[in-house]
Amino acid sequence: MPTFLKTAINVLESIHILYCYSLDSNFFQQIINLTELFKLKSLFIDEEPLTDQLQLLLQKFGNYLENFGLELVDGSSLLQLVKKVELSLNYISIDADDNVNLSSIVLQNLGQFLPPKLEYLDLVLIINTSTKKEELENKNNLSYIKEYIMKKKRIKFLALIEIIVDLFSLKDEVNEFRLYDIIVQNYCYL
């Protein structure tokens, strides 16, 4: 790791890693090998790194992590990672729009991997159906969201889009979330 980066880490209050495309296994290993601890506040990555390295990174620097986002390729292992590390996150962004099965896994396991109190949840999912609006309204999908988010008051803000239908466009659902003090936002305006 360059000397200037090691010096910068010593004087910075916190670090935010946002969609850096150079995050490869070598970069993660260099950060993990640092002897100086720093406050990693945000980690957003487009591609899944090696799960073991991400787990080590989160175990070492994740105590201060507030914002976490990733595009899922193999969701089961990373969803378990979020649960295992027991992060106290305020913001989670999960993009699983390339995989129908993974989107289903995310919906069915929301309650298992979400932290106890979450400020904002951003989900991008794909669901295989002929009528997207009917599928989003279908209890098989939206019920998972309601059970683990709305009724347990686990978040304050929610944005959910699945290719064609934005939850924001379903006014009855928006009003129901509002009863639980959850603000459903238009995904396109985030």
N, CA and C atoms as an extended XYZ file, in Angstrom:
570
Properties=species:S:1:pos:R:3:atomname:S:1:resname:S:1:resid:I:1 pbc="F F F"
N         0.853       -1.171        0.000 N   MET     1
C         0.000        0.000        0.000 CA  MET     1
C         0.897        1.231        0.000 C   MET     1
N         0.579        2.234       -0.818 N   PRO     2
C         1.404        3.440       -0.880 CA  PRO     2
C         1.496        4.139        0.477 C   PRO     2
N         2.655        4.760        0.737 N   THR     3
C         2.901        5.440        2.003 CA  THR     3
C         1.894        6.547        2.257 C   THR     3
N         1.536        7.303        1.211 N   PHE     4
C         0.603        8.411        1.408 CA  PHE     4
C        -0.761        7.905        1.896 C   PHE     4
N        -1.154        6.719        1.450 N   LEU     5
C        -2.433        6.164        1.880 CA  LEU     5
C        -2.365        5.740        3.342 C   LEU     5
N        -1.247        5.154        3.744 N   LYS     6
C        -1.081        4.782        5.150 CA  LYS     6
C        -1.102        6.020        6.034 C   LYS     6
N        -0.457        7.089        5.589 N   THR     7
C        -0.449        8.341        6.338 CA  THR     7
C        -1.853        8.927        6.407 C   THR     7
N        -2.563        8.912        5.300 N   ALA     8
C        -3.919        9.462        5.259 CA  ALA     8
C        -4.841        8.710        6.212 C   ALA     8
N        -4.700        7.412        6.276 N   ILE     9
C        -5.547        6.612        7.162 CA  ILE     9
C        -5.342        7.021        8.613 C   ILE     9
N        -4.116        7.397        8.978 N   ASN    10
C        -3.831        7.794       10.354 CA  ASN    10
C        -4.495        9.104       10.744 C   ASN    10
N        -4.742        9.993        9.792 N   VAL    11
C        -5.295       11.306       10.133 CA  VAL    11
C        -6.779       11.450        9.810 C   VAL    11
N        -7.327       10.549        9.040 N   LEU    12
C        -8.740       10.640        8.683 CA  LEU    12
C        -9.627       10.178        9.831 C   LEU    12
N       -10.747       10.845        9.978 N   GLU    13
C       -11.711       10.442       10.995 CA  GLU    13
C       -12.444        9.167       10.582 C   GLU    13
N       -12.780        9.086        9.304 N   SER    14
C       -13.467        7.897        8.803 CA  SER    14
C       -13.191        7.742        7.313 C   SER    14
N       -13.507        6.559        6.804 N   ILE    15
C       -13.277        6.256        5.390 CA  ILE    15
C       -14.578        5.737        4.785 C   ILE    15
N       -14.851        6.182        3.567 N   HIS    16
C       -16.015        5.736        2.810 CA  HIS    16
C       -15.510        5.177        1.483 C   HIS    16
N       -15.774        3.918        1.210 N   ILE    17
C       -15.383        3.291       -0.052 CA  ILE    17
C       -16.650        3.141       -0.881 C   ILE    17
N       -16.714        3.906       -1.973 N   LEU    18
C       -17.922        3.942       -2.796 CA  LEU    18
C       -17.615        3.518       -4.218 C   LEU    18
N       -18.060        2.355       -4.583 N   TYR    19
C       -17.986        1.842       -5.952 CA  TYR    19
C       -16.615        2.021       -6.596 C   TYR    19
N       -15.584        1.607       -5.906 N   CYS    20
C       -14.235        1.625       -6.458 CA  CYS    20
C       -14.046        0.360       -7.287 C   CYS    20
N       -13.780        0.536       -8.549 N   TYR    21
C       -13.665       -0.620       -9.431 CA  TYR    21
C       -12.326       -1.336       -9.291 C   TYR    21
N       -11.400       -0.749       -8.565 N   SER    22
C       -10.101       -1.387       -8.372 CA  SER    22
C       -10.089       -2.293       -7.144 C   SER    22
N       -11.242       -2.534       -6.555 N   LEU    23
C       -11.297       -3.393       -5.379 CA  LEU    23
C       -11.171       -4.851       -5.799 C   LEU    23
N        -9.951       -5.318       -5.779 N   ASP    24
C        -9.719       -6.718       -6.087 CA  ASP    24
C        -9.187       -7.399       -4.833 C   ASP    24
N        -8.863       -8.652       -4.940 N   SER    25
C        -8.409       -9.391       -3.765 CA  SER    25
C        -7.128       -8.796       -3.185 C   SER    25
N        -6.248       -8.265       -4.029 N   ASN    26
C        -5.012       -7.646       -3.560 CA  ASN    26
C        -5.309       -6.401       -2.719 C   ASN    26
N        -6.229       -5.564       -3.186 N   PHE    27
C        -6.594       -4.343       -2.460 CA  PHE    27
C        -7.187       -4.699       -1.097 C   PHE    27
N        -8.127       -5.645       -1.090 N   PHE    28
C        -8.736       -6.055        0.174 CA  PHE    28
C        -7.687       -6.596        1.129 C   PHE    28
N        -6.764       -7.394        0.624 N   GLN    29
C        -5.744       -7.983        1.486 CA  GLN    29
C        -4.842       -6.908        2.076 C   GLN    29
N        -4.503       -5.885        1.293 N   GLN    30
C        -3.672       -4.794        1.808 CA  GLN    30
C        -4.380       -4.050        2.935 C   GLN    30
N        -5.668       -3.826        2.785 N   ILE    31
C        -6.414       -3.142        3.840 CA  ILE    31
C        -6.483       -4.022        5.088 C   ILE    31
N        -6.757       -5.293        4.898 N   ILE    32
C        -6.847       -6.219        6.027 CA  ILE    32
C        -5.521       -6.290        6.773 C   ILE    32
N        -4.403       -6.204        6.049 N   ASN    33
C        -3.081       -6.302        6.663 CA  ASN    33
C        -2.647       -5.033        7.391 C   ASN    33
N        -3.381       -3.950        7.257 N   LEU    34
C        -3.016       -2.716        7.952 CA  LEU    34
C        -3.009       -2.940        9.458 C   LEU    34
N        -2.024       -2.370       10.116 N   THR    35
C        -1.989       -2.462       11.572 CA  THR    35
C        -2.769       -1.317       12.204 C   THR    35
N        -2.885       -0.211       11.475 N   GLU    36
C        -3.646        0.927       11.977 CA  GLU    36
C        -5.131        0.662       11.759 C   GLU    36
N        -5.915        0.845       12.796 N   LEU    37
C        -7.357        0.695       12.651 CA  LEU    37
C        -7.955        2.016       12.193 C   LEU    37
N        -8.987        1.945       11.405 N   PHE    38
C        -9.685        3.152       10.959 CA  PHE    38
C       -11.178        2.877       10.971 C   PHE    38
N       -11.955        3.941       10.911 N   LYS    39
C       -13.408        3.820       10.921 CA  LYS    39
C       -13.910        3.739        9.486 C   LYS    39
N       -14.278        2.548        9.079 N   LEU    40
C       -14.875        2.343        7.764 CA  LEU    40
C       -16.368        2.598        7.921 C   LEU    40
N       -16.840        3.742        7.399 N   LYS    41
C       -18.241        4.139        7.580 CA  LYS    41
C       -19.141        3.643        6.460 C   LYS    41
N       -18.619        3.591        5.228 N   SER    42
C       -19.435        3.192        4.079 CA  SER    42
C       -18.643        2.245        3.197 C   SER    42
N       -19.327        1.219        2.716 N   LEU    43
C       -18.724        0.289        1.771 CA  LEU    43
C       -19.786       -0.085        0.746 C   LEU    43
N       -19.613        0.418       -0.471 N   PHE    44
C       -20.507        0.107       -1.583 CA  PHE    44
C       -19.656       -0.474       -2.697 C   PHE    44
N       -19.980       -1.684       -3.117 N   ILE    45
C       -19.200       -2.339       -4.156 CA  ILE    45
C       -20.138       -2.912       -5.209 C   ILE    45
N       -19.691       -2.847       -6.460 N   ASP    46
C       -20.504       -3.326       -7.573 CA  ASP    46
C       -20.374       -4.816       -7.796 C   ASP    46
N       -19.227       -5.350       -7.518 N   GLU    47
C       -19.014       -6.770       -7.731 CA  GLU    47
C       -18.645       -7.402       -6.407 C   GLU    47
N       -19.115       -8.603       -6.218 N   GLU    48
C       -18.810       -9.294       -4.976 CA  GLU    48
C       -17.334       -9.659       -4.924 C   GLU    48
N       -16.664       -9.245       -3.872 N   PRO    49
C       -15.282       -9.689       -3.689 CA  PRO    49
C       -15.305      -11.108       -3.131 C   PRO    49
N       -14.153      -11.634       -2.885 N   LEU    50
C       -14.092      -12.941       -2.248 CA  LEU    50
C       -14.754      -12.834       -0.880 C   LEU    50
N       -15.679      -13.697       -0.616 N   THR    51
C       -16.463      -13.615        0.611 CA  THR    51
C       -15.577      -13.682        1.847 C   THR    51
N       -14.563      -14.531        1.839 N   ASP    52
C       -13.679      -14.649        2.996 CA  ASP    52
C       -12.972      -13.336        3.279 C   ASP    52
N       -12.491      -12.676        2.228 N   GLN    53
C       -11.798      -11.406        2.426 CA  GLN    53
C       -12.753      -10.324        2.913 C   GLN    53
N       -13.953      -10.295        2.369 N   LEU    54
C       -14.932       -9.316        2.829 CA  LEU    54
C       -15.275       -9.567        4.289 C   LEU    54
N       -15.393      -10.820        4.668 N   GLN    55
C       -15.681      -11.143        6.057 CA  GLN    55
C       -14.557      -10.660        6.970 C   GLN    55
N       -13.311      -10.892        6.582 N   LEU    56
C       -12.178      -10.410        7.385 CA  LEU    56
C       -12.176       -8.891        7.480 C   LEU    56
N       -12.445       -8.230        6.358 N   LEU    57
C       -12.490       -6.764        6.348 CA  LEU    57
C       -13.571       -6.254        7.293 C   LEU    57
N       -14.751       -6.839        7.225 N   LEU    58
C       -15.849       -6.397        8.080 CA  LEU    58
C       -15.596       -6.726        9.545 C   LEU    58
N       -14.963       -7.850        9.821 N   GLN    59
C       -14.652       -8.192       11.207 CA  GLN    59
C       -13.635       -7.221       11.795 C   GLN    59
N       -12.683       -6.803       10.978 N   LYS    60
C       -11.628       -5.928       11.482 CA  LYS    60
C       -12.059       -4.466       11.537 C   LYS    60
N       -12.785       -4.001       10.525 N   PHE    61
C       -13.101       -2.577       10.425 CA  PHE    61
C       -14.600       -2.281       10.413 C   PHE    61
N       -15.437       -3.300       10.559 N   GLY    62
C       -16.872       -3.112       10.389 CA  GLY    62
C       -17.627       -2.559       11.580 C   GLY    62
N       -16.973       -2.372       12.717 N   ASN    63
C       -17.675       -1.873       13.900 CA  ASN    63
C       -18.326       -0.517       13.678 C   ASN    63
N       -17.771        0.268       12.788 N   TYR    64
C       -18.289        1.612       12.540 CA  TYR    64
C       -19.087        1.695       11.245 C   TYR    64
N       -19.218        0.582       10.549 N   LEU    65
C       -19.883        0.587        9.253 CA  LEU    65
C       -21.358        0.938        9.413 C   LEU    65
N       -21.780        1.974        8.710 N   GLU    66
C       -23.166        2.432        8.766 CA  GLU    66
C       -23.897        2.202        7.455 C   GLU    66
N       -23.173        2.198        6.347 N   ASN    67
C       -23.778        2.128        5.022 CA  ASN    67
C       -23.115        1.015        4.225 C   ASN    67
N       -23.933        0.111        3.690 N   PHE    68
C       -23.391       -1.055        3.002 CA  PHE    68
C       -24.248       -1.352        1.786 C   PHE    68
N       -23.596       -1.511        0.643 N   GLY    69
C       -24.334       -1.828       -0.568 CA  GLY    69
C       -23.516       -2.703       -1.477 C   GLY    69
N       -24.194       -3.644       -2.147 N   LEU    70
C       -23.494       -4.500       -3.075 CA  LEU    70
C       -24.463       -5.081       -4.089 C   LEU    70
N       -23.878       -5.477       -5.205 N   GLU    71
C       -24.627       -6.199       -6.221 CA  GLU    71
C       -24.382       -7.675       -5.969 C   GLU    71
N       -25.445       -8.398       -5.744 N   LEU    72
C       -25.312       -9.805       -5.385 CA  LEU    72
C       -25.126      -10.690       -6.600 C   LEU    72
N       -24.206      -11.620       -6.480 N   VAL    73
C       -24.030      -12.672       -7.468 CA  VAL    73
C       -24.350      -14.003       -6.793 C   VAL    73
N       -23.790      -14.191       -5.611 N   ASP    74
C       -24.074      -15.375       -4.802 CA  ASP    74
C       -24.584      -14.875       -3.464 C   ASP    74
N       -25.831      -14.569       -3.405 N   GLY    75
C       -26.404      -13.890       -2.253 CA  GLY    75
C       -26.410      -14.664       -0.970 C   GLY    75
N       -26.571      -15.951       -1.038 N   SER    76
C       -26.720      -16.698        0.200 CA  SER    76
C       -25.515      -16.519        1.114 C   SER    76
N       -24.320      -16.557        0.573 N   SER    77
C       -23.132      -16.420        1.414 CA  SER    77
C       -22.982      -15.000        1.949 C   SER    77
N       -23.272      -14.002        1.126 N   LEU    78
C       -23.110      -12.632        1.608 CA  LEU    78
C       -24.233      -12.204        2.537 C   LEU    78
N       -25.434      -12.701        2.336 N   LEU    79
C       -26.509      -12.391        3.272 CA  LEU    79
C       -26.179      -12.976        4.636 C   LEU    79
N       -25.628      -14.178        4.654 N   GLN    80
C       -25.210      -14.782        5.913 CA  GLN    80
C       -24.066      -13.991        6.542 C   GLN    80
N       -23.205      -13.435        5.705 N   LEU    81
C       -22.095      -12.628        6.206 CA  LEU    81
C       -22.610      -11.404        6.948 C   LEU    81
N       -23.578      -10.718        6.381 N   VAL    82
C       -24.150       -9.541        7.042 CA  VAL    82
C       -24.728       -9.951        8.390 C   VAL    82
N       -25.396      -11.074        8.421 N   LYS    83
C       -25.977      -11.571        9.671 CA  LYS    83
C       -24.889      -11.951       10.670 C   LYS    83
N       -23.876      -12.660       10.210 N   LYS    84
C       -22.829      -13.174       11.087 CA  LYS    84
C       -22.010      -12.050       11.725 C   LYS    84
N       -21.685      -11.055       10.941 N   VAL    85
C       -20.849       -9.972       11.452 CA  VAL    85
C       -21.648       -9.068       12.380 C   VAL    85
N       -22.978       -9.155       12.315 N   GLU    86
C       -23.870       -8.375       13.166 CA  GLU    86
C       -23.543       -6.891       13.119 C   GLU    86
N       -23.601       -6.372       11.938 N   LEU    87
C       -23.325       -4.957       11.751 CA  LEU    87
C       -24.504       -4.114       12.207 C   LEU    87
N       -24.205       -2.951       12.735 N   SER    88
C       -25.277       -2.026       13.113 CA  SER    88
C       -25.412       -0.993       12.004 C   SER    88
N       -25.970       -1.426       10.909 N   LEU    89
C       -26.066       -0.585        9.719 CA  LEU    89
C       -27.278        0.331        9.772 C   LEU    89
N       -27.131        1.506        9.154 N   ASN    90
C       -28.248        2.419        8.966 CA  ASN    90
C       -28.823        2.296        7.566 C   ASN    90
N       -28.001        1.873        6.612 N   TYR    91
C       -28.388        1.859        5.200 CA  TYR    91
C       -27.876        0.578        4.561 C   TYR    91
N       -28.769       -0.144        3.904 N   ILE    92
C       -28.361       -1.322        3.138 CA  ILE    92
C       -28.945       -1.203        1.741 C   ILE    92
N       -28.099       -1.441        0.750 N   SER    93
C       -28.528       -1.469       -0.642 CA  SER    93
C       -28.186       -2.840       -1.206 C   SER    93
N       -29.194       -3.523       -1.729 N   ILE    94
C       -28.986       -4.855       -2.295 CA  ILE    94
C       -29.530       -4.863       -3.711 C   ILE    94
N       -28.665       -5.170       -4.651 N   ASP    95
C       -29.035       -5.217       -6.064 CA  ASP    95
C       -28.928       -6.663       -6.526 C   ASP    95
N       -30.069       -7.270       -6.769 N   ALA    96
C       -30.097       -8.661       -7.230 CA  ALA    96
C       -30.906       -8.766       -8.512 C   ALA    96
N       -30.846       -7.735       -9.337 N   ASP    97
C       -31.723       -7.684      -10.512 CA  ASP    97
C       -31.242       -8.519      -11.689 C   ASP    97
N       -30.150       -9.224      -11.535 N   ASP    98
C       -29.675      -10.088      -12.612 CA  ASP    98
C       -30.066      -11.546      -12.408 C   ASP    98
N       -30.733      -11.838      -11.305 N   ASN    99
C       -30.966      -13.230      -10.963 CA  ASN    99
C       -32.319      -13.395      -10.267 C   ASN    99
N       -33.242      -14.073      -10.918 N   VAL   100
C       -34.585      -14.279      -10.368 CA  VAL   100
C       -34.527      -15.079       -9.072 C   VAL   100
N       -33.746      -16.150       -9.050 N   ASN   101
C       -33.660      -16.987       -7.851 CA  ASN   101
C       -33.070      -16.224       -6.679 C   ASN   101
N       -32.059      -15.429       -6.938 N   LEU   102
C       -31.432      -14.642       -5.885 CA  LEU   102
C       -32.395      -13.598       -5.331 C   LEU   102
N       -33.168      -12.968       -6.206 N   SER   103
C       -34.178      -12.008       -5.753 CA  SER   103
C       -35.163      -12.676       -4.808 C   SER   103
N       -35.560      -13.877       -5.142 N   SER   104
C       -36.486      -14.626       -4.298 CA  SER   104
C       -35.852      -14.949       -2.946 C   SER   104
N       -34.581      -15.334       -2.951 N   ILE   105
C       -33.863      -15.622       -1.704 CA  ILE   105
C       -33.811      -14.379       -0.823 C   ILE   105
N       -33.525      -13.235       -1.428 N   VAL   106
C       -33.467      -11.983       -0.670 CA  VAL   106
C       -34.811      -11.717       -0.008 C   VAL   106
N       -35.891      -11.799       -0.772 N   LEU   107
C       -37.219      -11.542       -0.209 CA  LEU   107
C       -37.565      -12.507        0.918 C   LEU   107
N       -37.285      -13.766        0.720 N   GLN   108
C       -37.672      -14.765        1.706 CA  GLN   108
C       -36.835      -14.709        2.980 C   GLN   108
N       -35.657      -14.112        2.906 N   ASN   109
C       -34.760      -14.097        4.061 CA  ASN   109
C       -34.537      -12.716        4.646 C   ASN   109
N       -35.374      -11.759        4.305 N   LEU   110
C       -35.187      -10.397        4.814 CA  LEU   110
C       -35.030      -10.361        6.330 C   LEU   110
N       -35.896      -11.030        7.018 N   GLY   111
C       -35.875      -10.980        8.475 CA  GLY   111
C       -34.661      -11.616        9.098 C   GLY   111
N       -33.996      -12.475        8.365 N   GLN   112
C       -32.839      -13.168        8.916 CA  GLN   112
C       -31.553      -12.368        8.809 C   GLN   112
N       -31.445      -11.482        7.815 N   PHE   113
C       -30.170      -10.789        7.657 CA  PHE   113
C       -30.232       -9.296        7.934 C   PHE   113
N       -31.410       -8.732        8.089 N   LEU   114
C       -31.475       -7.301        8.373 CA  LEU   114
C       -31.092       -7.028        9.819 C   LEU   114
N       -30.360       -5.946       10.040 N   PRO   115
C       -30.051       -5.561       11.418 CA  PRO   115
C       -31.338       -5.189       12.158 C   PRO   115
N       -31.311       -5.179       13.490 N   PRO   116
C       -32.524       -4.900       14.261 CA  PRO   116
C       -33.158       -3.545       13.940 C   PRO   116
N       -32.365       -2.540       13.700 N   LYS   117
C       -32.902       -1.212       13.393 CA  LYS   117
C       -32.159       -0.686       12.177 C   LYS   117
N       -32.902       -0.351       11.159 N   LEU   118
C       -32.322        0.086        9.901 CA  LEU   118
C       -33.022        1.356        9.468 C   LEU   118
N       -32.257        2.353        9.075 N   GLU   119
C       -32.831        3.618        8.635 CA  GLU   119
C       -33.387        3.511        7.218 C   GLU   119
N       -32.647        2.854        6.327 N   TYR   120
C       -33.017        2.879        4.909 CA  TYR   120
C       -32.658        1.558        4.253 C   TYR   120
N       -33.593        1.016        3.496 N   LEU   121
C       -33.360       -0.217        2.751 CA  LEU   121
C       -33.645        0.043        1.284 C   LEU   121
N       -32.682       -0.288        0.440 N   ASP   122
C       -32.787       -0.107       -1.007 CA  ASP   122
C       -32.678       -1.487       -1.645 C   ASP   122
N       -33.758       -1.944       -2.265 N   LEU   123
C       -33.772       -3.256       -2.911 CA  LEU   123
C       -34.012       -3.101       -4.401 C   LEU   123
N       -33.198       -3.765       -5.201 N   VAL   124
C       -33.422       -3.857       -6.646 CA  VAL   124
C       -33.530       -5.345       -6.949 C   VAL   124
N       -34.720       -5.773       -7.337 N   LEU   125
C       -34.995       -7.193       -7.517 CA  LEU   125
C       -35.618       -7.456       -8.879 C   LEU   125
N       -35.551       -8.693       -9.302 N   ILE   126
C       -36.253       -9.127      -10.508 CA  ILE   126
C       -37.088      -10.344      -10.119 C   ILE   126
N       -38.329      -10.328      -10.567 N   ILE   127
C       -39.224      -11.430      -10.266 CA  ILE   127
C       -39.807      -11.915      -11.574 C   ILE   127
N       -39.739      -13.197      -11.809 N   ASN   128
C       -40.182      -13.786      -13.066 CA  ASN   128
C       -41.699      -13.930      -13.066 C   ASN   128
N       -42.356      -13.042      -13.760 N   THR   129
C       -43.806      -13.095      -13.860 CA  THR   129
C       -44.244      -12.355      -15.101 C   THR   129
N       -45.429      -12.649      -15.561 N   SER   130
C       -45.916      -11.972      -16.766 CA  SER   130
C       -46.439      -10.583      -16.447 C   SER   130
N       -46.981      -10.376      -15.273 N   THR   131
C       -47.498       -9.064      -14.897 CA  THR   131
C       -46.768       -8.601      -13.648 C   THR   131
N       -45.842       -7.686      -13.797 N   LYS   132
C       -45.000       -7.246      -12.692 CA  LYS   132
C       -45.813       -6.654      -11.543 C   LYS   132
N       -46.822       -5.843      -11.846 N   LYS   133
C       -47.592       -5.209      -10.782 CA  LYS   133
C       -48.301       -6.260       -9.934 C   LYS   133
N       -48.894       -7.256      -10.573 N   GLU   134
C       -49.576       -8.311       -9.830 CA  GLU   134
C       -48.594       -9.068       -8.943 C   GLU   134
N       -47.404       -9.302       -9.439 N   GLU   135
C       -46.415      -10.050       -8.662 CA  GLU   135
C       -45.953       -9.244       -7.453 C   GLU   135
N       -45.721       -7.951       -7.627 N   LEU   136
C       -45.277       -7.134       -6.500 CA  LEU   136
C       -46.369       -7.057       -5.444 C   LEU   136
N       -47.618       -7.018       -5.891 N   GLU   137
C       -48.725       -6.957       -4.945 CA  GLU   137
C       -49.011       -8.326       -4.324 C   GLU   137
N       -48.542       -9.369       -4.955 N   ASN   138
C       -48.782      -10.725       -4.491 CA  ASN   138
C       -48.230      -10.901       -3.081 C   ASN   138
N       -49.003      -11.536       -2.224 N   LYS   139
C       -48.602      -11.707       -0.830 CA  LYS   139
C       -47.326      -12.512       -0.684 C   LYS   139
N       -47.012      -13.342       -1.651 N   ASN   140
C       -45.792      -14.142       -1.550 CA  ASN   140
C       -44.549      -13.273       -1.504 C   ASN   140
N       -44.576      -12.109       -2.127 N   ASN   141
C       -43.398      -11.250       -2.150 CA  ASN   141
C       -43.518      -10.087       -1.172 C   ASN   141
N       -44.560       -9.302       -1.310 N   LEU   142
C       -44.694       -8.117       -0.473 CA  LEU   142
C       -44.912       -8.484        0.988 C   LEU   142
N       -45.456       -9.653        1.247 N   SER   143
C       -45.685      -10.052        2.637 CA  SER   143
C       -44.371      -10.199        3.393 C   SER   143
N       -43.315      -10.651        2.715 N   TYR   144
C       -42.008      -10.744        3.374 CA  TYR   144
C       -41.542       -9.359        3.802 C   TYR   144
N       -41.726       -8.405        2.922 N   ILE   145
C       -41.308       -7.042        3.228 CA  ILE   145
C       -42.129       -6.501        4.386 C   ILE   145
N       -43.425       -6.698        4.333 N   LYS   146
C       -44.285       -6.186        5.405 CA  LYS   146
C       -43.962       -6.844        6.741 C   LYS   146
N       -43.773       -8.145        6.733 N   GLU   147
C       -43.539       -8.861        7.987 CA  GLU   147
C       -42.263       -8.405        8.677 C   GLU   147
N       -41.193       -8.293        7.927 N   TYR   148
C       -39.907       -8.027        8.551 CA  TYR   148
C       -39.533       -6.564        8.605 C   TYR   148
N       -40.236       -5.742        7.895 N   ILE   149
C       -39.886       -4.331        7.886 CA  ILE   149
C       -40.973       -3.503        8.544 C   ILE   149
N       -42.178       -3.610        8.025 N   MET   150
C       -43.256       -2.753        8.485 CA  MET   150
C       -43.695       -3.119        9.897 C   MET   150
N       -44.086       -4.340       10.093 N   LYS   151
C       -44.694       -4.721       11.361 CA  LYS   151
C       -43.701       -4.742       12.512 C   LYS   151
N       -42.438       -4.919       12.204 N   LYS   152
C       -41.432       -4.897       13.260 CA  LYS   152
C       -40.725       -3.551       13.332 C   LYS   152
N       -41.207       -2.587       12.551 N   LYS   153
C       -40.679       -1.216       12.542 CA  LYS   153
C       -39.158       -1.212       12.446 C   LYS   153
N       -38.659       -1.875       11.409 N   ARG   154
C       -37.218       -2.042       11.291 CA  ARG   154
C       -36.545       -0.981       10.451 C   ARG   154
N       -37.297       -0.185        9.688 N   ILE   155
C       -36.677        0.868        8.889 CA  ILE   155
C       -37.554        2.107        8.875 C   ILE   155
N       -36.959        3.227        8.441 N   LYS   156
C       -37.700        4.480        8.302 CA  LYS   156
C       -38.013        4.795        6.848 C   LYS   156
N       -37.120        4.430        5.937 N   PHE   157
C       -37.292        4.733        4.521 CA  PHE   157
C       -37.136        3.453        3.712 C   PHE   157
N       -37.941        3.328        2.657 N   LEU   158
C       -37.886        2.145        1.809 CA  LEU   158
C       -38.032        2.564        0.357 C   LEU   158
N       -37.178        2.019       -0.489 N   ALA   159
C       -37.322        2.166       -1.937 CA  ALA   159
C       -37.181        0.768       -2.511 C   ALA   159
N       -38.146        0.366       -3.299 N   LEU   160
C       -38.134       -0.971       -3.882 CA  LEU   160
C       -38.547       -0.857       -5.331 C   LEU   160
N       -37.717       -1.390       -6.190 N   ILE   161
C       -38.066       -1.419       -7.604 CA  ILE   161
C       -37.738       -2.801       -8.124 C   ILE   161
N       -38.583       -3.278       -8.985 N   GLU   162
C       -38.282       -4.536       -9.649 CA  GLU   162
C       -38.583       -4.370      -11.125 C   GLU   162
N       -37.568       -4.000      -11.845 N   ILE   163
C       -37.543       -3.795      -13.284 CA  ILE   163
C       -38.622       -2.838      -13.780 C   ILE   163
N       -39.909       -3.151      -13.650 N   ILE   164
C       -40.939       -2.284      -14.211 CA  ILE   164
C       -41.721       -1.537      -13.139 C   ILE   164
N       -42.037       -2.175      -12.024 N   VAL   165
C       -42.924       -1.583      -11.034 CA  VAL   165
C       -42.128       -1.040       -9.859 C   VAL   165
N       -42.386        0.211       -9.526 N   ASP   166
C       -41.818        0.857       -8.360 CA  ASP   166
C       -42.869        0.767       -7.256 C   ASP   166
N       -42.488        0.313       -6.076 N   LEU   167
C       -43.433        0.221       -4.971 CA  LEU   167
C       -44.141        1.554       -4.761 C   LEU   167
N       -43.447        2.645       -5.025 N   PHE   168
C       -43.998        3.987       -4.867 CA  PHE   168
C       -45.271        4.176       -5.690 C   PHE   168
N       -45.409        3.463       -6.802 N   SER   169
C       -46.580        3.616       -7.673 CA  SER   169
C       -47.814        2.885       -7.147 C   SER   169
N       -47.667        2.066       -6.133 N   LEU   170
C       -48.796        1.333       -5.556 CA  LEU   170
C       -49.310        2.104       -4.340 C   LEU   170
N       -50.234        3.019       -4.572 N   LYS   171
C       -50.670        3.978       -3.546 CA  LYS   171
C       -51.233        3.313       -2.290 C   LYS   171
N       -52.007        2.243       -2.439 N   ASP   172
C       -52.550        1.569       -1.253 CA  ASP   172
C       -51.428        1.025       -0.377 C   ASP   172
N       -50.415        0.463       -1.019 N   GLU   173
C       -49.275       -0.063       -0.263 CA  GLU   173
C       -48.495        1.068        0.405 C   GLU   173
N       -48.299        2.151       -0.314 N   VAL   174
C       -47.592        3.312        0.236 CA  VAL   174
C       -48.321        3.812        1.477 C   VAL   174
N       -49.635        3.906        1.396 N   ASN   175
C       -50.426        4.374        2.541 CA  ASN   175
C       -50.332        3.413        3.717 C   ASN   175
N       -50.305        2.125        3.435 N   GLU   176
C       -50.172        1.154        4.522 CA  GLU   176
C       -48.812        1.278        5.212 C   GLU   176
N       -47.754        1.447        4.443 N   PHE   177
C       -46.433        1.656        5.041 CA  PHE   177
C       -46.409        2.938        5.869 C   PHE   177
N       -47.097        3.961        5.388 N   ARG   178
C       -47.138        5.243        6.099 CA  ARG   178
C       -47.750        5.067        7.488 C   ARG   178
N       -48.713        4.170        7.642 N   LEU   179
C       -49.320        3.909        8.950 CA  LEU   179
C       -48.283        3.445        9.972 C   LEU   179
N       -47.190        2.880        9.484 N   TYR   180
C       -46.116        2.401       10.355 CA  TYR   180
C       -44.928        3.364       10.373 C   TYR   180
N       -45.172        4.593        9.952 N   ASP   181
C       -44.129        5.634        9.917 CA  ASP   181
C       -42.953        5.266        9.030 C   ASP   181
N       -43.232        4.555        7.945 N   ILE   182
C       -42.210        4.217        6.961 CA  ILE   182
C       -42.519        4.994        5.696 C   ILE   182
N       -41.551        5.725        5.213 N   ILE   183
C       -41.721        6.543        4.021 CA  ILE   183
C       -41.246        5.751        2.812 C   ILE   183
N       -42.161        5.467        1.900 N   VAL   184
C       -41.811        4.791        0.652 CA  VAL   184
C       -41.441        5.873       -0.344 C   VAL   184
N       -40.250        5.761       -0.909 N   GLN   185
C       -39.759        6.785       -1.816 CA  GLN   185
C       -39.754        6.289       -3.251 C   GLN   185
N       -39.888        7.225       -4.167 N   ASN   186
C       -39.812        6.924       -5.588 CA  ASN   186
C       -38.375        6.536       -5.908 C   ASN   186
N       -38.183        5.324       -6.367 N   TYR   187
C       -36.839        4.802       -6.591 CA  TYR   187
C       -36.052        5.638       -7.593 C   TYR   187
N       -36.720        6.131       -8.607 N   CYS   188
C       -36.034        6.880       -9.668 CA  CYS   188
C       -35.510        8.228       -9.200 C   CYS   188
N       -36.002        8.735       -8.082 N   TYR   189
C       -35.571       10.049       -7.601 CA  TYR   189
C       -34.511        9.971       -6.515 C   TYR   189
N       -34.002        8.784       -6.260 N   LEU   190
C       -32.975        8.644       -5.215 CA  LEU   190
C       -31.621        9.037       -5.724 C   LEU   190
